[in-house]
Amino acid sequence: MTGTGTETGIPGITALPLQESLLPESLDISFKVVPAVLVLGMLALFLAIGFVFRVADTEDMWVAGRSIGNVENGMAIGANWMSAASYLGMAASIALAGFYGLVFVVGWTTGYFILLIFLAAQLRRFGKYTAPDFVGDRFNSDSARAIAAVTTFLIGFVYAIGQAKGMALVGLYVFGDFGFLLPGLDGYQVMVIFMMAITVGYLTLSGMLGATKNQAVQYTILIVAFLVGLFVVGYTNGYSTVLPQLEYGMLIDDLGSEFSEPFVTSSYYLWIATTFSLIVGTCGLPHVLVRFYTVESERTARWSTVWGLFFICLLYWSAPAFAAFGTDLYTTNVRPTYGDPGMASAASEVIVVLAAQLSNLPEWFVGIVAAGGIAAAIATVAGLFIAGSSAISHDIYTNIINEDATQRQQILVGRLSIVALGVLTTLAALDPASSIAALVGYAFALAGSVLFPMFFIGMWWENANRQGALAGMTTGLVLWSIPMINEIVPTYVSSLEAPLSAGLAQWMPAIGSALITLPIVFAVTIIVSLVTDDPPAETKRIVRQCHSPEPMGQQQTAEDVVADGGESQTPADD
């Protein structure tokens, strides 16, 4: 931080200046009454829903009693998925990096097709509580469960940093600079603490049941705010009339080659690596996979994926248009987007809100667009923290440390885990190392390197065993850590310059490392499984049952069917 402080209007109190690298130029950072009332009302609604649907037992805490229908779960998937990275970061990446920014649209949507075809119904039939639960039981290993749980917690932590950053940046527009409230912190940092406190507060009350109910509401808020904002910005500025998702194409020639020409701002290899990591990362994210455990049946799991993809595509189809409108408005009203100095990263990360502001729309309307960004971030943090806390409470505490834990003890540990994850995320978000989209990309690379191979191989190859899983997951963690150390750690150490190795950053970028790590993890897992003993026969029968066409009851799992003698002797077409 730089500067000597700014006056707050309160005698004797001086606020620290906002961190210049995080301050979006031209964003109106001041307290706005109507937008503040809208956002505070929205946050109060989230807290109220969390209280009404507060958890009573572990079934509600982790999988919502397996009672969620396909449309509601599809909306929850959409809200769970469409984070600040989707609402803010994706348009930011397209605005700043042009064609390269489309990796997020392509990678994230393609991943859901793989989930739909290969994992959604099968995971529901396996029927556990959490992602580490599947790994531990499928590979008959508490060590594998522990590695998966630590990975889940780490994914939640890395992913949520970007959400906290997004909430704080948007919060600055709505509430202004309140840095004077906490001596030693600036306005951005105070906003991080405020937003994260609200999120952690309602999650400790609600668990998965309340989070799912909230996510359906949050999806409605974010998609209405985004689409209405897009239509009004497009119409007001003469960019579009009826369908801005197509009409923005008329602007492309005016935005410069940096926006429209492929690989001007990045290499072909980086585009492929990032896209691949985002695809496989989507299929390994614990807070996405757990949604398939919350539904009534495998059919509902499939249809909720279809609905989720539809709800997601509504925003993803629109983000490039918002990026184009925002880029043109920025160039017209502030300065050229590309060149020197060009648009700063901080401005690009609020381009959705900035576009509405630069269109001279009423404050209350810009406040609605801003509220959508906050809803998107909170919805995703909810899913991440439920997944992370369940990894600690259910998978480590209950399954490894204290197998006789009561439901009250499990819920208490889960709530404490949510608080711990919230504190860690808040501290890291006070001075984030990267952009919102990049931070999320690192989490995807981790999920694609460690968890997705275990889900895919574990579900589709019955001979995968404990030794193979342990070797594969350990390899994935080590390989993922290498580019992170190379590119991210130096940003926190003043004596080091990032990246440590330019060659490694080029061929194994942190945001796209799964292109290298995943094939190696697959090979290690398969080879070690082949040269060691087969898994137990019962485990093989459970895997086969996951592909059976026979329907199961709402609370039934493949393990229950096998225990009752209903095993399918040969893998069924699925």
C-alpha positions in Angstrom: 0.0 0.0 0.0 1.2 3.5 -0.7 0.2 7.0 0.4 -0.3 8.8 3.8 -3.9 8.2 4.4 -7.2 9.8 3.5 -9.7 11.9 5.5 -12.8 10.0 6.7 -14.9 12.9 7.9 -14.6 11.7 11.5 -12.2 13.9 13.5 -9.0 12.2 14.6 -9.5 9.2 12.3 -7.5 8.7 9.1 -8.2 5.8 6.7 -5.4 4.0 4.9 -5.5 4.6 1.1 -7.0 1.8 -1.0 -4.3 -0.5 -2.5 -3.7 1.1 -5.9 -3.3 -2.3 -7.6 -6.8 -3.3 -6.4 -8.5 0.1 -7.0 -10.6 0.0 -10.2 -10.1 3.4 -11.9 -13.2 5.3 -12.8 -15.4 3.2 -10.5 -17.5 5.5 -8.3 -16.4 4.4 -4.8 -18.9 6.1 -2.5 -21.8 5.2 -0.2 -25.0 5.0 -2.2 -28.2 4.7 -0.2 -30.5 2.8 -2.6 -27.9 0.2 -3.7 -26.8 -0.2 -0.1 -30.4 -0.9 1.0 -30.8 -3.4 -1.9 -27.6 -5.3 -1.0 -28.2 -5.3 2.8 -31.8 -6.5 2.2 -30.4 -9.3 0.0 -27.9 -10.3 2.6 -30.6 -10.2 5.3 -32.7 -12.5 3.1 -29.9 -15.0 2.8 -29.5 -15.0 6.6 -33.2 -15.5 7.1 -33.4 -18.4 4.7 -30.4 -20.0 6.4 -32.1 -19.6 9.8 -35.5 -21.0 8.5 -33.8 -24.1 6.9 -31.1 -24.5 9.6 -29.8 -28.0 10.0 -31.1 -30.5 12.5 -28.9 -33.5 11.6 -25.9 -34.5 9.4 -28.1 -35.7 6.6 -29.4 -32.1 6.2 -26.0 -30.7 6.9 -24.1 -32.4 4.1 -26.6 -33.7 1.5 -29.9 -31.8 2.2 -31.7 -35.1 3.1 -31.3 -36.2 -0.5 -34.6 -34.4 -1.1 -33.8 -31.8 -3.8 -35.6 -32.0 -7.1 -34.0 -31.6 -10.6 -35.0 -28.0 -11.4 -34.2 -26.7 -7.9 -30.9 -28.6 -7.9 -30.2 -27.3 -11.4 -30.6 -23.8 -10.1 -28.4 -24.6 -7.1 -25.8 -26.0 -9.5 -26.0 -22.8 -11.5 -25.6 -20.6 -8.5 -23.0 -22.9 -7.0 -21.1 -22.7 -10.2 -21.5 -19.1 -11.4 -19.1 -17.5 -9.0 -17.5 -14.1 -9.1 -15.3 -15.7 -11.7 -18.3 -16.2 -13.9 -20.2 -13.0 -13.1 -17.2 -10.7 -13.0 -14.0 -12.5 -13.9 -15.1 -14.1 -17.2 -16.1 -10.8 -18.7 -12.9 -9.3 -17.2 -10.7 -11.9 -18.9 -12.5 -11.4 -22.3 -12.2 -7.7 -22.0 -8.5 -7.7 -21.1 -7.3 -10.8 -23.0 -9.8 -11.1 -25.8 -9.9 -14.5 -27.5 -8.0 -16.1 -24.6 -10.8 -15.1 -22.2 -13.1 -17.6 -24.0 -11.2 -20.5 -22.4 -13.5 -20.0 -19.4 -16.6 -20.2 -21.5 -15.4 -23.3 -23.4 -13.7 -25.1 -20.5 -16.4 -24.7 -17.9 -19.4 -25.6 -20.1 -17.6 -28.6 -21.7 -16.8 -30.1 -18.3 -20.6 -30.4 -17.6 -21.1 -32.6 -20.6 -18.5 -35.0 -19.2 -20.2 -34.9 -15.8 -23.6 -35.6 -17.5 -22.4 -38.6 -19.5 -19.8 -40.2 -17.2 -20.3 -39.2 -13.6 -23.6 -37.7 -12.5 -25.9 -40.7 -12.3 -23.1 -43.0 -11.2 -22.1 -40.8 -8.3 -25.7 -40.7 -7.1 -25.9 -44.5 -7.2 -22.7 -44.7 -5.2 -24.5 -42.5 -2.7 -22.1 -41.0 -0.2 -22.0 -37.7 1.5 -18.8 -36.1 0.2 -16.2 -36.3 -2.5 -13.6 -37.7 -0.1 -16.2 -40.2 1.1 -16.3 -41.7 -2.4 -12.5 -41.9 -2.6 -12.2 -43.5 0.9 -14.9 -46.1 0.3 -14.2 -46.8 -3.3 -10.5 -47.4 -2.7 -10.9 -48.9 0.9 -8.4 -46.5 2.3 -8.5 -43.9 5.1 -5.2 -42.5 3.8 -6.8 -41.8 0.4 -9.8 -40.3 2.2 -7.5 -38.0 4.1 -5.6 -36.9 1.0 -9.0 -36.2 -0.8 -10.2 -34.3 2.3 -7.1 -32.1 2.5 -7.4 -31.5 -1.3 -11.0 -30.6 -0.9 -10.2 -28.1 1.9 -7.4 -26.6 -0.2 -9.6 -26.3 -3.3 -12.2 -24.5 -1.2 -9.6 -22.1 0.2 -7.9 -21.2 -3.1 -11.2 -20.9 -5.0 -12.8 -18.8 -2.3 -10.1 -16.2 -2.3 -11.3 -15.0 -5.7 -14.9 -14.9 -4.5 -13.9 -12.7 -1.5 -12.0 -10.4 -3.8 -15.0 -10.1 -6.1 -17.4 -9.4 -3.3 -15.1 -6.7 -1.9 -14.6 -4.9 -5.2 -18.3 -4.7 -5.8 -18.9 -3.8 -2.2 -16.6 -0.8 -2.7 -19.0 0.6 -5.3 -22.1 0.1 -3.1 -20.8 1.0 0.3 -17.7 3.2 -0.4 -14.5 3.3 1.5 -15.0 2.3 5.2 -11.3 1.8 5.9 -11.6 4.0 9.0 -13.6 1.3 10.8 -10.6 -0.9 11.4 -7.3 0.9 12.0 -4.5 -0.6 9.9 -6.8 -1.8 7.1 -8.0 -0.1 4.0 -11.5 0.1 2.6 -11.1 -3.0 0.3 -9.8 -5.1 3.2 -12.7 -4.0 5.5 -15.1 -4.9 2.8 -13.5 -8.4 2.5 -14.0 -8.9 6.2 -17.6 -7.7 6.1 -18.7 -9.8 3.2 -17.0 -12.9 4.5 -18.5 -12.5 8.0 -22.0 -12.4 6.5 -21.3 -15.5 4.4 -19.8 -17.5 7.2 -22.6 -16.4 9.5 -25.4 -17.9 7.4 -23.5 -21.0 6.5 -22.8 -22.0 10.1 -26.6 -21.9 10.6 -27.8 -23.5 7.4 -25.7 -26.3 6.2 -26.4 -27.9 2.8 -30.2 -27.7 3.1 -30.2 -24.0 3.8 -27.4 -23.4 1.3 -29.4 -25.1 -1.5 -32.6 -23.1 -0.7 -30.4 -20.0 -0.7 -28.7 -20.9 -3.9 -32.0 -21.1 -5.8 -32.8 -17.6 -4.7 -29.2 -16.4 -5.4 -29.3 -17.8 -8.9 -32.5 -15.9 -9.6 -31.0 -12.7 -8.4 -27.7 -13.1 -10.2 -29.1 -14.1 -13.6 -31.8 -11.4 -13.6 -29.3 -8.8 -12.6 -26.8 -9.9 -15.3 -29.3 -10.3 -18.2 -31.3 -7.2 -17.4 -28.1 -5.2 -17.0 -26.8 -6.5 -20.3 -30.0 -5.7 -22.2 -30.3 -2.2 -20.7 -26.6 -1.3 -21.3 -26.8 -2.6 -24.9 -30.0 -0.7 -25.6 -29.1 2.6 -23.9 -25.8 2.8 -25.8 -27.2 1.7 -29.2 -25.2 -1.5 -29.2 -28.2 -3.8 -29.4 -32.0 -3.9 -29.5 -33.3 -7.4 -28.9 -30.5 -10.0 -28.7 -27.2 -8.4 -27.4 -25.7 -11.9 -27.3 -25.5 -11.8 -31.1 -25.6 -8.1 -31.9 -22.4 -7.4 -30.0 -20.6 -8.9 -33.0 -21.1 -5.6 -34.9 -18.7 -4.0 -32.3 -15.8 -6.4 -32.7 -14.1 -4.6 -35.6 -14.0 -1.5 -33.5 -12.5 -3.1 -30.4 -9.0 -3.9 -31.8 -7.2 -7.0 -32.7 -6.4 -7.7 -29.0 -10.1 -8.4 -28.4 -11.0 -10.4 -31.5 -8.0 -12.0 -33.1 -7.0 -15.5 -31.8 -3.7 -15.8 -29.8 -2.7 -12.2 -30.0 -2.4 -12.0 -26.2 -1.5 -15.6 -25.5 0.0 -18.7 -27.1 -2.0 -21.5 -28.7 -0.5 -23.9 -26.1 -1.6 -21.8 -23.2 -5.1 -21.7 -24.6 -5.2 -25.5 -24.9 -3.6 -26.1 -21.5 -6.0 -23.7 -19.7 -9.1 -25.1 -21.5 -8.1 -28.7 -20.7 -7.5 -27.8 -17.0 -10.9 -26.1 -16.7 -12.7 -29.0 -18.3 -11.2 -31.7 -16.1 -11.2 -29.4 -13.1 -15.0 -28.9 -13.5 -15.4 -32.7 -13.2 -13.3 -32.9 -10.0 -14.7 -30.0 -8.0 -16.1 -31.3 -4.7 -18.7 -28.6 -4.3 -20.1 -29.5 -7.8 -19.9 -33.3 -7.3 -21.7 -33.2 -4.0 -24.8 -31.7 -5.7 -25.4 -35.2 -7.2 -25.6 -36.6 -3.6 -28.4 -34.2 -2.7 -31.0 -35.5 -5.2 -33.7 -38.2 -5.0 -32.4 -40.5 -7.7 -29.9 -41.0 -10.5 -32.4 -39.8 -13.0 -32.8 -36.6 -11.1 -29.0 -36.3 -11.0 -28.9 -36.4 -14.8 -31.7 -34.0 -15.3 -30.4 -31.6 -12.7 -27.1 -31.5 -14.7 -29.1 -30.7 -17.8 -31.0 -27.9 -16.0 -27.8 -26.7 -14.4 -26.1 -26.5 -17.8 -29.0 -24.6 -19.2 -29.0 -22.1 -16.4 -25.2 -21.7 -16.7 -25.4 -21.1 -20.4 -27.8 -18.2 -20.0 -24.9 -16.2 -18.4 -22.1 -17.7 -20.4 -23.7 -16.8 -23.6 -24.1 -13.3 -22.4 -20.6 -12.6 -20.8 -18.8 -11.9 -24.1 -21.4 -9.3 -25.0 -21.0 -7.6 -21.6 -17.2 -7.7 -22.1 -17.5 -6.0 -25.5 -19.9 -3.3 -24.3 -17.7 -2.6 -21.3 -14.6 -2.5 -23.4 -16.0 0.0 -25.8 -17.5 2.2 -23.0 -14.2 2.2 -21.2 -12.3 3.2 -24.3 -14.8 6.0 -25.0 -15.1 7.4 -21.5 -11.8 6.6 -19.8 -8.9 5.8 -22.1 -7.9 3.2 -24.7 -8.4 -0.3 -23.3 -5.3 -1.7 -25.0 -1.8 -0.3 -25.3 0.1 1.7 -22.6 -1.2 2.1 -20.0 -4.5 0.5 -21.1 -7.2 -0.9 -18.9 -5.8 -2.0 -15.5 -6.6 -5.5 -14.2 -8.6 -4.0 -11.3 -10.9 -2.1 -13.7 -11.5 -5.2 -15.9 -12.6 -7.2 -12.8 -15.6 -4.9 -12.3 -16.2 -4.3 -16.0 -19.8 -5.5 -15.6 -20.6 -2.9 -12.9 -18.4 -0.3 -14.7 -20.3 -0.7 -17.9 -23.6 0.0 -16.2 -22.0 3.0 -14.4 -20.4 4.4 -17.6 -23.8 4.1 -19.4 -25.0 6.8 -16.9 -27.8 4.5 -15.7 -29.4 5.3 -12.3 -27.5 4.4 -9.2 -30.3 2.0 -8.1 -30.0 0.1 -11.4 -26.2 -0.2 -11.2 -26.8 -1.3 -7.6 -28.9 -4.2 -8.9 -26.1 -5.3 -11.2 -23.7 -5.1 -8.3 -26.0 -7.1 -6.1 -25.9 -9.9 -8.7 -22.1 -10.1 -8.4 -22.3 -10.3 -4.7 -25.0 -13.0 -4.9 -22.9 -15.0 -7.3 -19.8 -14.9 -5.1 -21.7 -15.8 -1.9 -23.5 -18.7 -3.6 -20.2 -20.3 -4.7 -18.5 -19.7 -1.3 -21.4 -21.5 0.3 -20.8 -24.6 -1.8 -17.1 -24.4 -1.3 -17.3 -24.1 2.4 -19.9 -26.8 2.9 -17.6 -29.2 0.8 -14.5 -28.1 2.7 -16.1 -28.3 6.2 -17.6 -31.7 5.4 -14.2 -32.9 4.4 -12.9 -32.0 7.8 -15.9 -33.0 9.9 -17.3 -36.0 8.1 -14.2 -37.5 6.4 -11.4 -36.8 8.8 -13.0 -36.3 12.2 -15.9 -38.8 12.0 -14.4 -41.5 9.8 -10.8 -41.4 11.0 -10.4 -39.6 14.4 -13.7 -40.3 16.2 -15.9 -42.9 14.7 -18.3 -42.8 17.6 -18.9 -39.0 17.1 -22.5 -38.0 17.8 -24.4 -35.9 15.2 -24.1 -32.9 17.5 -20.3 -33.3 17.6 -20.1 -33.7 13.8 -22.2 -30.6 13.2 -20.1 -28.6 15.7 -16.9 -29.6 14.0 -18.4 -28.8 10.7 -19.4 -25.3 11.8 -15.9 -24.7 13.3 -14.4 -25.9 10.0 -16.5 -23.3 8.1 -15.3 -20.6 10.5 -11.7 -21.7 10.1 -12.0 -21.8 6.3 -13.6 -18.4 6.4 -10.8 -16.9 8.5 -8.1 -18.4 6.2 -9.8 -17.2 3.1 -10.3 -13.7 4.5 -6.7 -13.3 5.5 -5.5 -14.5 2.0 -8.0 -12.2 0.2 -6.7 -9.1 2.0 -3.8 -9.1 -0.5 -4.6 -11.5 -3.3 -1.9 -12.8 -5.6 -3.8 -12.9 -8.8 -7.0 -12.0 -10.7 -10.3 -13.5 -9.8 -10.3 -15.8 -12.8 -6.7 -16.9 -12.3 -7.3 -17.7 -8.6 -10.2 -19.9 -9.6 -8.2 -21.5 -12.4 -5.6 -22.7 -9.9 -8.3 -24.5 -7.9 -9.5 -26.1 -11.1 -6.0 -27.3 -12.0 -5.8 -28.9 -8.5 -9.2 -30.6 -8.8 -8.3 -31.9 -12.3 -4.9 -33.2 -11.1 -6.0 -35.0 -7.9 -9.7 -35.7 -7.6 -11.0 -36.1 -11.2 -8.7 -39.0 -12.0 -9.9 -40.8 -8.9 -13.5 -40.3 -9.7 -13.2 -41.3 -13.4 -10.9 -44.3 -12.9 -12.7 -45.4 -9.7 -16.1 -45.3 -11.4 -15.1 -46.8 -14.7 -12.4 -49.3 -13.9 -13.2 -51.8 -11.2 -9.6 -53.0 -10.9 -8.3 -49.7 -9.7 -7.1 -50.2 -6.1 -5.9 -48.5 -2.9 -2.2 -48.5 -3.9 -2.9 -47.0 -7.3 -5.1 -44.3 -5.8 -2.6 -43.3 -3.2 0.2 -43.2 -5.7 -1.9 -41.2 -8.2 -3.2 -38.7 -5.7 0.2 -38.1 -4.2 1.7 -37.6 -7.7 -1.1 -35.2 -8.6 -0.5 -33.0 -5.5 3.2 -32.9 -6.0 3.0 -32.0 -9.7 0.3 -29.3 -9.1 2.5 -27.7 -6.4 5.5 -27.3 -8.7 4.0 -24.5 -11.0 2.3 -22.9 -8.0 5.6 -22.6 -6.2 7.1 -21.3 -9.4 4.5 -18.6 -10.1 2.6 -17.8 -7.0 4.9 -18.2 -4.0 7.3 -15.5 -5.3 4.5 -12.9 -5.2 4.4 -13.2 -1.4 8.2 -13.1 -1.0 9.7 -9.6 -1.9 13.1 -11.0 -2.6 11.9 -13.3 -5.3 10.7 -12.5 -8.8 7.9 -14.5 -10.4 8.2 -16.8 -12.2 11.2 -18.6 -10.8 11.6 -20.4 -14.1 10.2 -18.9 -17.3 10.5 -22.1 -19.1 8.4 -24.0 -16.6 5.8 -21.2 -16.6 5.6 -21.5 -20.4 5.1 -25.3 -20.6 3.5 -26.0 -17.3 1.6 -22.9 -16.4 -0.2 -22.9 -13.0 -3.6 -22.2 -14.5 -3.2 -25.0 -17.1 -1.0 -27.5 -15.3 -3.6 -30.4 -15.5 -2.7 -30.8 -19.2 0.7 -32.2 -17.9 -0.4 -33.7 -14.5 -3.5 -35.6 -15.4 -2.0 -38.0 -18.0 0.8 -38.7 -15.6 -1.6 -39.3 -12.7 -3.8 -41.6 -14.9 -0.7 -43.6 -15.9 0.7 -43.9 -12.3 -2.7 -45.0 -11.0 -3.2 -47.6 -13.7 0.3 -49.0 -13.6 0.5 -49.3 -9.8 -3.0 -50.9 -9.7 -1.9 -53.5 -12.3 1.2 -54.5 -10.4 -0.5 -54.8 -7.0 -3.4 -56.9 -5.7 -6.9 -56.4 -7.1 -9.4 -54.6 -4.9 -11.9 -56.7 -2.8 -14.6 -58.5 -4.8 -17.3 -56.5 -3.0 -15.8 -53.3 -4.1 -15.9 -54.5 -7.7 -19.6 -55.5 -7.3 -20.4 -52.0 -6.0 -18.7 -50.4 -9.0 -20.8 -52.6 -11.3 -23.9 -51.7 -9.5 -23.2 -48.0 -10.1 -23.8 -48.8 -13.8 -26.9 -50.9 -13.4 -30.1 -49.7 -15.1 -32.2 -50.8 -12.2 -33.6 -47.9 -10.2 -32.9 -47.4 -6.5 -34.8 -45.9 -3.6 -34.3 -42.3 -2.4 -32.1 -43.3 0.5 -30.6 -46.4 -1.2 -26.9 -46.7 -2.4 -25.1 -49.2 -4.5 -23.5 -50.6 -1.4 -27.0 -51.3 0.1 -28.1 -53.1 -3.1 -24.9 -55.3 -3.1 -25.4 -56.0 0.6 -29.0 -57.1 -0.1 -27.8 -59.5 -2.8 -28.9 -57.4 -5.7 -25.5 -57.1 -7.4 -25.2 -57.0 -11.2 -22.7 -59.6 -12.3 -21.6 -57.8 -15.4 -21.2 -54.1 -16.1 -24.4 -52.8 -17.7 -24.5 -50.3 -20.5 -25.2 -46.9 -19.1 
